[in-house]
Amino acid sequence: RHIISGYGDGSFKPNATISRAEFIKIALGSTNCFDCETPTDPQRERFTPVNPFPDVFLPAWYYFCIWIAKELGMITGYGDGLYRPSQNISRAEATAVLLRQSEIPLIEMPEEFYQDVPDFAWYKDYVHTGVQVGLISQTNGFVLPDEKITRGEFAFMASSLLDIRECKDIDTDEDGLPDSWEQPNNLDALFAGDAGKDPDGDGYNNFTEFQA
């Protein structure tokens, strides 16, 4: 599905931890079905003038991925305003982002359900829902929510999410054009106003061309 890729030497390194920047690229691929590394012209024009976070700037490969994720409300920075793209991401954080972006209803966690998930933890319902829908697993009552996830584990999470929810049908801006069609056709999947435009001047607007 072109959501993940290997390294230059042909390896994938499944046991390596995943950074917050890498996570966002894969998350957008599995939830909205497009490659944020190749933004459209409208997105370049809109997101280039101002950095999304003080520590995220061009020419970083993940620059537009972070901007799009921020625009979608998938991510926020830390208290000091930074995003820390090179920092690793935990199992609980990854699960929460995927569930929020996929709009999967949360299942309330029963009291003292897991050995290592406190009843007061902010992520308890996210982790419990993740286990119930098959995004993450638990062993003998342990979920290890604070453990840093690996590239292999997140590939599994992305694949499991695609089994639950087909990203090709997602229409973020609700303009009748799915994100998976807007991005390859150089439109902005976050801006509904482009559905009625006719950029090639052939008498058919973008929505009509998509229907055809």
Accessible surface in RSA format (square Angstrom, percent):
REM  Atomic radii and reference values for relative SASA: ProtOr
REM  Chains: A
REM  Algorithm: Lee & Richards
REM  Probe-radius: 1.40
REM  Slices: 20
REM RES _ NUM      All-atoms   Total-Side   Main-Chain    Non-polar    All polar
REM                ABS   REL    ABS   REL    ABS   REL    ABS   REL    ABS   REL
RES ARG A   1   142.58  59.9  78.98  40.3  63.60 151.4  57.63  78.8  84.95  51.5
RES HIS A   2   173.68  94.9 150.56 104.7  23.12  59.1 104.42 107.6  69.26  80.6
RES ILE A   3    17.85  10.2  14.19  10.6   3.66   8.8  16.14  11.6   1.71   4.6
RES ILE A   4    75.03  42.7  56.82  42.3  18.21  43.9  59.96  43.2  15.07  40.9
RES SER A   5    78.39  66.2  62.70  83.7  15.70  36.2  45.17  96.2  33.23  46.5
RES GLY A   6    48.01  59.2   0.00   N/A  48.01  59.2  12.80  35.1  35.20  78.8
RES TYR A   7    86.65  40.5  72.34  41.2  14.31  37.2  63.88  48.0  22.77  28.1
RES GLY A   8    92.86 114.5   0.00   N/A  92.86 114.5  47.24 129.6  45.62 102.2
RES ASP A   9   110.37  77.3  66.06  65.7  44.31 104.8  51.29 120.7  59.07  58.9
RES GLY A  10    71.98  88.8   0.00   N/A  71.98  88.8  37.36 102.5  34.62  77.5
RES SER A  11    39.90  33.7  30.57  40.8   9.33  21.5  39.51  84.1   0.39   0.6
RES PHE A  12    56.45  28.2  50.89  31.5   5.56  14.5  50.89  30.9   5.56  15.9
RES LYS A  13    87.49  42.7  77.64  47.6   9.84  23.4  77.65  69.9   9.84  10.5
RES PRO A  14    66.59  48.5  65.73  59.9   0.86   3.1  65.73  54.3   0.86   5.3
RES ASN A  15   131.82  90.9 114.59 110.7  17.23  41.5  32.52  78.3  99.29  96.0
RES ALA A  16    36.58  33.6  24.74  38.2  11.84  26.9  34.60  48.7   1.98   5.3
RES THR A  17    64.77  46.1  51.16  51.9  13.61  32.4  32.28  43.4  32.50  49.1
RES ILE A  18     0.05   0.0   0.00   0.0   0.05   0.1   0.00   0.0   0.05   0.1
RES SER A  19    18.95  16.0  18.31  24.4   0.63   1.5  14.23  30.3   4.72   6.6
RES ARG A  20    20.93   8.8  20.93  10.7   0.00   0.0   0.23   0.3  20.69  12.5
RES ALA A  21     2.56   2.4   2.56   3.9   0.00   0.0   2.56   3.6   0.00   0.0
RES GLU A  22    40.13  23.0  39.24  29.7   0.89   2.1  15.43  29.8  24.70  20.2
RES PHE A  23     1.07   0.5   1.07   0.7   0.00   0.0   1.07   0.6   0.00   0.0
RES ILE A  24     0.02   0.0   0.02   0.0   0.00   0.0   0.02   0.0   0.00   0.0
RES LYS A  25    26.93  13.1  25.90  15.9   1.03   2.5  17.31  15.6   9.62  10.2
RES ILE A  26    11.55   6.6  11.55   8.6   0.00   0.0  11.55   8.3   0.00   0.0
RES ALA A  27     0.00   0.0   0.00   0.0   0.00   0.0   0.00   0.0   0.00   0.0
RES LEU A  28     0.00   0.0   0.00   0.0   0.00   0.0   0.00   0.0   0.00   0.0
RES GLY A  29     5.82   7.2   0.00   N/A   5.82   7.2   5.47  15.0   0.34   0.8
RES SER A  30     0.65   0.6   0.00   0.0   0.65   1.5   0.00   0.0   0.65   0.9
RES THR A  31     0.18   0.1   0.04   0.0   0.14   0.3   0.04   0.1   0.14   0.2
RES ASN A  32     0.30   0.2   0.30   0.3   0.00   0.0   0.00   0.0   0.30   0.3
RES CYS A  33    25.38  19.2  10.95  12.2  14.43  33.9   3.27   8.3  22.11  23.8
RES PHE A  34    14.27   7.1   3.03   1.9  11.24  29.2  13.72   8.3   0.55   1.6
RES ASP A  35    56.23  39.4  43.77  43.6  12.45  29.4  23.26  54.7  32.96  32.9
RES CYS A  36     0.02   0.0   0.00   0.0   0.02   0.0   0.00   0.0   0.02   0.0
RES GLU A  37    70.38  40.4  52.35  39.6  18.03  42.9   8.56  16.6  61.82  50.5
RES THR A  38    89.02  63.3  80.23  81.3   8.79  20.9  66.99  90.0  22.03  33.3
RES PRO A  39    11.08   8.1   0.34   0.3  10.74  39.0   0.34   0.3  10.74  66.7
RES THR A  40     4.77   3.4   1.49   1.5   3.28   7.8   4.77   6.4   0.00   0.0
RES ASP A  41    87.92  61.6  83.53  83.1   4.39  10.4  26.88  63.3  61.04  60.9
RES PRO A  42    52.20  38.0  44.63  40.7   7.58  27.5  48.79  40.3   3.42  21.2
RES GLN A  43     0.00   0.0   0.00   0.0   0.00   0.0   0.00   0.0   0.00   0.0
RES ARG A  44   108.95  45.7 108.06  55.1   0.89   2.1  33.51  45.8  75.44  45.7
RES GLU A  45   141.44  81.2 124.29  94.0  17.15  40.8  52.71 102.0  88.73  72.4
RES ARG A  46    97.22  40.8  72.59  37.0  24.63  58.6  63.00  86.1  34.22  20.7
RES PHE A  47     3.43   1.7   3.34   2.1   0.09   0.2   3.43   2.1   0.00   0.0
RES THR A  48    60.32  42.9  51.23  51.9   9.09  21.7  45.81  61.5  14.51  21.9
RES PRO A  49   102.30  74.6  61.83  56.4  40.47 147.1  72.65  60.0  29.66 184.3
RES VAL A  50   102.12  67.2  98.48  89.2   3.64   8.8 101.33  88.0   0.79   2.1
RES ASN A  51    66.80  46.1  51.99  50.2  14.80  35.6   6.97  16.8  59.82  57.8
RES PRO A  52     5.09   3.7   0.00   0.0   5.09  18.5   0.02   0.0   5.07  31.5
RES PHE A  53    13.15   6.6  10.74   6.7   2.41   6.3  13.15   8.0   0.00   0.0
RES PRO A  54    93.92  68.4  67.95  61.9  25.96  94.4  77.07  63.6  16.85 104.7
RES ASP A  55    35.75  25.0  26.41  26.3   9.34  22.1  25.56  60.2  10.18  10.2
RES VAL A  56     0.20   0.1   0.00   0.0   0.20   0.5   0.20   0.2   0.00   0.0
RES PHE A  57   111.70  55.9 110.06  68.2   1.64   4.3 110.06  66.7   1.64   4.7
RES LEU A  58    74.61  41.5  56.59  40.5  18.02  45.3  56.79  39.9  17.81  47.9
RES PRO A  59   131.51  95.8 110.23 100.5  21.28  77.4 112.34  92.8  19.17 119.2
RES ALA A  60    27.54  25.3  11.18  17.2  16.36  37.2  22.93  32.3   4.60  12.2
RES TRP A  61   109.45  43.9  90.12  43.6  19.33  45.4  79.64  42.5  29.82  48.4
RES TYR A  62    36.96  17.3  36.96  21.0   0.00   0.0  16.23  12.2  20.74  25.6
RES TYR A  63     0.47   0.2   0.47   0.3   0.00   0.0   0.18   0.1   0.29   0.4
RES PHE A  64    14.53   7.3  14.53   9.0   0.00   0.0  14.53   8.8   0.00   0.0
RES CYS A  65     0.04   0.0   0.03   0.0   0.01   0.0   0.00   0.0   0.04   0.0
RES ILE A  66     0.00   0.0   0.00   0.0   0.00   0.0   0.00   0.0   0.00   0.0
RES TRP A  67    36.46  14.6  36.46  17.6   0.00   0.0  36.46  19.4   0.00   0.0
RES ILE A  68     0.01   0.0   0.01   0.0   0.00   0.0   0.01   0.0   0.00   0.0
RES ALA A  69     0.00   0.0   0.00   0.0   0.00   0.0   0.00   0.0   0.00   0.0
RES LYS A  70    78.95  38.5  68.47  42.0  10.48  25.0  40.33  36.3  38.63  41.1
RES GLU A  71    83.60  48.0  53.35  40.4  30.25  72.0  13.70  26.5  69.90  57.1
RES LEU A  72    37.36  20.8   8.47   6.1  28.89  72.6  12.69   8.9  24.67  66.4
RES GLY A  73    52.48  64.7   0.00   N/A  52.48  64.7  30.46  83.6  22.02  49.3
RES MET A  74     3.45   1.8   0.00   0.0   3.45   8.2   2.82   2.4   0.63   0.8
RES ILE A  75    15.17   8.6   7.55   5.6   7.62  18.4  12.56   9.0   2.61   7.1
RES THR A  76   109.96  78.2  97.87  99.2  12.09  28.8  72.30  97.1  37.66  56.9
RES GLY A  77    28.15  34.7   0.00   N/A  28.15  34.7   3.74  10.3  24.41  54.7
RES TYR A  78    73.30  34.2  59.56  33.9  13.73  35.7  63.48  47.7   9.82  12.1
RES GLY A  79    92.48 114.0   0.00   N/A  92.48 114.0  47.30 129.8  45.18 101.2
RES ASP A  80    86.54  60.6  48.42  48.2  38.12  90.1  48.48 114.1  38.06  38.0
RES GLY A  81    32.97  40.7   0.00   N/A  32.97  40.7  30.08  82.6   2.89   6.5
RES LEU A  82    54.89  30.6  54.89  39.3   0.00   0.0  54.89  38.6   0.00   0.0
RES TYR A  83     2.22   1.0   2.22   1.3   0.00   0.0   0.04   0.0   2.17   2.7
RES ARG A  84    80.31  33.7  75.02  38.2   5.29  12.6  26.89  36.8  53.42  32.4
RES PRO A  85    11.02   8.0  10.21   9.3   0.81   3.0  10.52   8.7   0.50   3.1
RES SER A  86    94.91  80.2  75.41 100.6  19.51  44.9  45.80  97.5  49.12  68.8
RES GLN A  87    73.72  41.2  62.79  45.9  10.93  26.0  31.19  66.4  42.53  32.3
RES ASN A  88    46.43  32.0  43.02  41.6   3.41   8.2   2.23   5.4  44.20  42.7
RES ILE A  89     4.83   2.7   4.79   3.6   0.04   0.1   4.79   3.4   0.04   0.1
RES SER A  90     8.58   7.3   8.58  11.5   0.00   0.0   4.79  10.2   3.79   5.3
RES ARG A  91    21.40   9.0  21.40  10.9   0.00   0.0   2.31   3.2  19.09  11.6
RES ALA A  92     1.34   1.2   1.34   2.1   0.00   0.0   1.34   1.9   0.00   0.0
RES GLU A  93    52.46  30.1  50.98  38.6   1.48   3.5  19.24  37.2  33.22  27.1
RES ALA A  94     0.00   0.0   0.00   0.0   0.00   0.0   0.00   0.0   0.00   0.0
RES THR A  95     0.00   0.0   0.00   0.0   0.00   0.0   0.00   0.0   0.00   0.0
RES ALA A  96     0.86   0.8   0.86   1.3   0.00   0.0   0.86   1.2   0.00   0.0
RES VAL A  97    11.49   7.6  11.15  10.1   0.34   0.8  11.27   9.8   0.21   0.6
RES LEU A  98     0.00   0.0   0.00   0.0   0.00   0.0   0.00   0.0   0.00   0.0
RES LEU A  99     1.31   0.7   0.32   0.2   0.99   2.5   0.57   0.4   0.74   2.0
RES ARG A 100   107.70  45.2  87.37  44.5  20.33  48.4  55.08  75.3  52.63  31.9
RES GLN A 101    27.49  15.4  18.73  13.7   8.75  20.8   4.00   8.5  23.49  17.8
RES SER A 102     4.31   3.6   0.00   0.0   4.31   9.9   0.00   0.0   4.31   6.0
RES GLU A 103   147.09  84.4 119.21  90.2  27.88  66.4  44.38  85.8 102.71  83.9
RES ILE A 104    24.44  13.9  16.86  12.6   7.58  18.3  17.92  12.9   6.52  17.7
RES PRO A 105   109.79  80.0  95.19  86.8  14.60  53.1 106.87  88.2   2.92  18.2
RES LEU A 106    82.51  46.0  52.26  37.4  30.25  76.0  52.26  36.7  30.25  81.4
RES ILE A 107    76.93  43.8  73.61  54.8   3.33   8.0  76.93  55.4   0.00   0.0
RES GLU A 108   133.68  76.7 117.21  88.7  16.47  39.2  35.93  69.5  97.75  79.8
RES MET A 109     8.14   4.2   0.51   0.3   7.63  18.2   0.51   0.4   7.63  10.1
RES PRO A 110    63.87  46.5  51.77  47.2  12.09  44.0  63.87  52.7   0.00   0.0
RES GLU A 111   150.19  86.2 128.93  97.5  21.26  50.6  44.78  86.6 105.40  86.1
RES GLU A 112   150.00  86.1 122.20  92.5  27.80  66.2  40.59  78.5 109.41  89.3
RES PHE A 113    98.74  49.4  75.17  46.6  23.57  61.3  78.65  47.7  20.09  57.5
RES TYR A 114    13.03   6.1   2.31   1.3  10.72  27.9   4.24   3.2   8.79  10.8
RES GLN A 115   130.03  72.7  93.42  68.3  36.61  87.2   8.96  19.1 121.06  91.8
RES ASP A 116    37.08  26.0  21.71  21.6  15.37  36.4  30.14  70.9   6.94   6.9
RES VAL A 117     3.86   2.5   0.00   0.0   3.86   9.3   0.35   0.3   3.52   9.5
RES PRO A 118    51.55  37.6  39.00  35.6  12.55  45.6  51.00  42.1   0.55   3.4
RES ASP A 119    57.43  40.2  45.31  45.1  12.11  28.6  30.38  71.5  27.04  27.0
RES PHE A 120   179.86  90.0 148.13  91.7  31.73  82.6 158.18  95.9  21.68  62.0
RES ALA A 121    11.83  10.9   3.25   5.0   8.58  19.5   8.70  12.2   3.13   8.3
RES TRP A 122   150.76  60.5 120.88  58.5  29.88  70.2 112.65  60.1  38.11  61.8
RES TYR A 123    18.68   8.7  18.68  10.6   0.00   0.0  11.40   8.6   7.28   9.0
RES LYS A 124    46.60  22.7  46.60  28.6   0.00   0.0  33.91  30.5  12.70  13.5
RES ASP A 125    33.62  23.6  33.41  33.3   0.21   0.5   4.65  10.9  28.97  28.9
RES TYR A 126    36.59  17.1  36.59  20.8   0.00   0.0  14.23  10.7  22.36  27.6
RES VAL A 127     0.00   0.0   0.00   0.0   0.00   0.0   0.00   0.0   0.00   0.0
RES HIS A 128     8.89   4.9   8.89   6.2   0.00   0.0   1.94   2.0   6.95   8.1
RES THR A 129     0.07   0.0   0.07   0.1   0.00   0.0   0.07   0.1   0.00   0.0
RES GLY A 130     0.00   0.0   0.00   N/A   0.00   0.0   0.00   0.0   0.00   0.0
RES VAL A 131    27.57  18.1  15.89  14.4  11.69  28.2  15.89  13.8  11.69  31.7
RES GLN A 132    91.85  51.4  58.02  42.4  33.83  80.5   9.84  20.9  82.02  62.2
RES VAL A 133    47.41  31.2  23.99  21.7  23.41  56.4  32.42  28.2  14.98  40.6
RES GLY A 134    33.56  41.4   0.00   N/A  33.56  41.4  28.37  77.9   5.19  11.6
RES LEU A 135     0.53   0.3   0.00   0.0   0.53   1.3   0.00   0.0   0.53   1.4
RES ILE A 136     9.27   5.3   0.36   0.3   8.92  21.5   4.99   3.6   4.29  11.6
RES SER A 137    85.91  72.6  72.62  96.9  13.29  30.6  42.42  90.3  43.49  60.9
RES GLN A 138    79.28  44.3  61.08  44.6  18.20  43.3   6.59  14.0  72.69  55.1
RES THR A 139    92.41  65.7  87.43  88.6   4.98  11.9  62.39  83.8  30.02  45.4
RES ASN A 140   130.49  90.0 100.92  97.5  29.57  71.2  34.76  83.7  95.73  92.5
RES GLY A 141    17.52  21.6   0.00   N/A  17.52  21.6  14.22  39.0   3.30   7.4
RES PHE A 142    96.20  48.1  92.21  57.1   3.99  10.4  92.21  55.9   3.99  11.4
RES VAL A 143     3.74   2.5   0.00   0.0   3.74   9.0   0.78   0.7   2.96   8.0
RES LEU A 144    86.81  48.3  83.29  59.6   3.52   8.9  86.81  61.0   0.00   0.0
RES PRO A 145     4.32   3.1   4.32   3.9   0.00   0.0   4.32   3.6   0.00   0.0
RES ASP A 146    97.84  68.5  87.21  86.8  10.63  25.1  36.52  86.0  61.32  61.2
RES GLU A 147    82.46  47.3  71.10  53.8  11.36  27.1  35.30  68.3  47.17  38.5
RES LYS A 148    91.46  44.6  83.24  51.1   8.22  19.6  55.08  49.6  36.38  38.8
RES ILE A 149     0.08   0.0   0.00   0.0   0.08   0.2   0.05   0.0   0.03   0.1
RES THR A 150    38.30  27.2  38.30  38.8   0.00   0.0  30.28  40.7   8.03  12.1
RES ARG A 151    17.57   7.4  17.03   8.7   0.54   1.3   1.03   1.4  16.54  10.0
RES GLY A 152    23.29  28.7   0.00   N/A  23.29  28.7  16.25  44.6   7.04  15.8
RES GLU A 153    42.20  24.2  33.43  25.3   8.76  20.9  28.12  54.4  14.08  11.5
RES PHE A 154     0.00   0.0   0.00   0.0   0.00   0.0   0.00   0.0   0.00   0.0
RES ALA A 155    23.56  21.7  17.30  26.7   6.25  14.2  18.88  26.6   4.68  12.4
RES PHE A 156   117.10  58.6 110.76  68.6   6.34  16.5 116.34  70.5   0.75   2.2
RES MET A 157     0.03   0.0   0.03   0.0   0.00   0.0   0.03   0.0   0.00   0.0
RES ALA A 158     5.13   4.7   5.13   7.9   0.00   0.0   5.13   7.2   0.00   0.0
RES SER A 159    61.09  51.6  57.42  76.6   3.67   8.4  26.48  56.4  34.61  48.5
RES SER A 160    15.30  12.9  12.20  16.3   3.10   7.1   7.99  17.0   7.31  10.2
RES LEU A 161     0.32   0.2   0.32   0.2   0.00   0.0   0.32   0.2   0.00   0.0
RES LEU A 162    31.41  17.5  18.61  13.3  12.80  32.2  18.74  13.2  12.67  34.1
RES ASP A 163   126.14  88.4  88.79  88.4  37.35  88.3  30.92  72.8  95.22  95.0
RES ILE A 164    76.91  43.8  42.44  31.6  34.47  83.1  48.13  34.7  28.78  78.1
RES ARG A 165    46.33  19.5  40.13  20.5   6.20  14.8  26.11  35.7  20.22  12.3
RES GLU A 166    69.04  39.6  58.65  44.4  10.40  24.8  35.82  69.3  33.22  27.1
RES CYS A 167     0.00   0.0   0.00   0.0   0.00   0.0   0.00   0.0   0.00   0.0
RES LYS A 168   112.95  55.1 108.05  66.3   4.90  11.7  53.99  48.6  58.96  62.8
RES ASP A 169   108.83  76.2  85.28  84.9  23.56  55.7  31.34  73.8  77.49  77.3
RES ILE A 170    30.93  17.6  29.48  22.0   1.45   3.5  30.93  22.3   0.00   0.0
RES ASP A 171    39.32  27.5  26.06  25.9  13.26  31.4  19.01  44.7  20.32  20.3
RES THR A 172    48.28  34.3  22.57  22.9  25.70  61.3  28.88  38.8  19.39  29.3
RES ASP A 173    22.97  16.1   4.40   4.4  18.57  43.9  13.22  31.1   9.75   9.7
RES GLU A 174   152.27  87.4 123.05  93.1  29.23  69.6  38.53  74.5 113.75  92.9
RES ASP A 175    20.86  14.6   2.43   2.4  18.43  43.6  12.35  29.1   8.51   8.5
RES GLY A 176    36.72  45.3   0.00   N/A  36.72  45.3  26.10  71.6  10.62  23.8
RES LEU A 177     0.00   0.0   0.00   0.0   0.00   0.0   0.00   0.0   0.00   0.0
RES PRO A 178    21.20  15.5  21.20  19.3   0.00   0.0  21.20  17.5   0.00   0.0
RES ASP A 179     0.00   0.0   0.00   0.0   0.00   0.0   0.00   0.0   0.00   0.0
RES SER A 180    29.58  25.0  17.38  23.2  12.20  28.1  10.51  22.4  19.07  26.7
RES TRP A 181    61.23  24.6  58.47  28.3   2.76   6.5  41.91  22.3  19.32  31.3
RES GLU A 182     0.00   0.0   0.00   0.0   0.00   0.0   0.00   0.0   0.00   0.0
RES GLN A 183    15.43   8.6   6.87   5.0   8.56  20.4   7.04  15.0   8.39   6.4
RES PRO A 184   104.17  75.9  60.12  54.8  44.05 160.1  73.28  60.5  30.89 192.0
RES ASN A 185    71.05  49.0  51.70  50.0  19.34  46.6  12.17  29.3  58.87  56.9
RES ASN A 186    68.42  47.2  62.67  60.6   5.75  13.8  27.76  66.8  40.66  39.3
RES LEU A 187    14.54   8.1  14.39  10.3   0.15   0.4  14.54  10.2   0.00   0.0
RES ASP A 188     2.64   1.8   2.64   2.6   0.00   0.0   0.93   2.2   1.71   1.7
RES ALA A 189     0.00   0.0   0.00   0.0   0.00   0.0   0.00   0.0   0.00   0.0
RES LEU A 190    29.60  16.5   4.79   3.4  24.81  62.4   5.55   3.9  24.05  64.7
RES PHE A 191    96.57  48.3  94.61  58.6   1.97   5.1  96.57  58.5   0.00   0.0
RES ALA A 192    47.54  43.7  37.04  57.2  10.51  23.9  37.14  52.3  10.40  27.6
RES GLY A 193    38.70  47.7   0.00   N/A  38.70  47.7  26.72  73.3  11.99  26.8
RES ASP A 194     9.08   6.4   9.08   9.0   0.00   0.0   8.47  19.9   0.61   0.6
RES ALA A 195    12.44  11.4  12.39  19.1   0.05   0.1  12.44  17.5   0.00   0.0
RES GLY A 196    57.31  70.7   0.00   N/A  57.31  70.7  29.50  80.9  27.82  62.3
RES LYS A 197   113.76  55.5 108.68  66.7   5.08  12.1  71.20  64.1  42.56  45.3
RES ASP A 198    50.63  35.5  29.84  29.7  20.79  49.2  21.53  50.7  29.09  29.0
RES PRO A 199   100.98  73.6  56.58  51.6  44.40 161.4  69.91  57.7  31.07 193.1
RES ASP A 200    93.15  65.3  58.05  57.8  35.10  83.0  47.16 111.0  45.99  45.9
RES GLY A 201    61.96  76.4   0.00   N/A  61.96  76.4  28.53  78.3  33.43  74.9
RES ASP A 202    71.47  50.1  44.98  44.8  26.49  62.6  38.60  90.8  32.88  32.8
RES GLY A 203    69.90  86.2   0.00   N/A  69.90  86.2  37.46 102.8  32.44  72.7
RES TYR A 204   126.82  59.2 125.02  71.1   1.80   4.7  78.19  58.8  48.63  59.9
RES ASN A 205    50.20  34.6  45.72  44.2   4.48  10.8   5.76  13.9  44.44  43.0
RES ASN A 206     9.47   6.5   9.37   9.1   0.10   0.2   0.07   0.2   9.41   9.1
RES PHE A 207    71.69  35.9  71.69  44.4   0.00   0.0  71.69  43.5   0.00   0.0
RES THR A 208    50.44  35.9  50.01  50.7   0.44   1.0  31.29  42.0  19.15  29.0
RES GLU A 209    62.53  35.9  48.35  36.6  14.18  33.8  17.55  33.9  44.98  36.7
RES PHE A 210    69.29  34.7  54.19  33.6  15.10  39.3  54.45  33.0  14.84  42.5
RES GLN A 211   123.07  68.8  87.16  63.7  35.91  85.5  32.20  68.5  90.88  68.9
RES ALA A 212   118.68 109.1  48.76  75.3  69.92 159.0  73.85 104.0  44.83 118.8
END  Absolute sums over single chains surface
CHAIN  1 A    10689.4       7920.0       2769.4       6058.4       4631.0
END  Absolute sums over all chains
TOTAL         10689.4       7920.0       2769.4       6058.4       4631.0
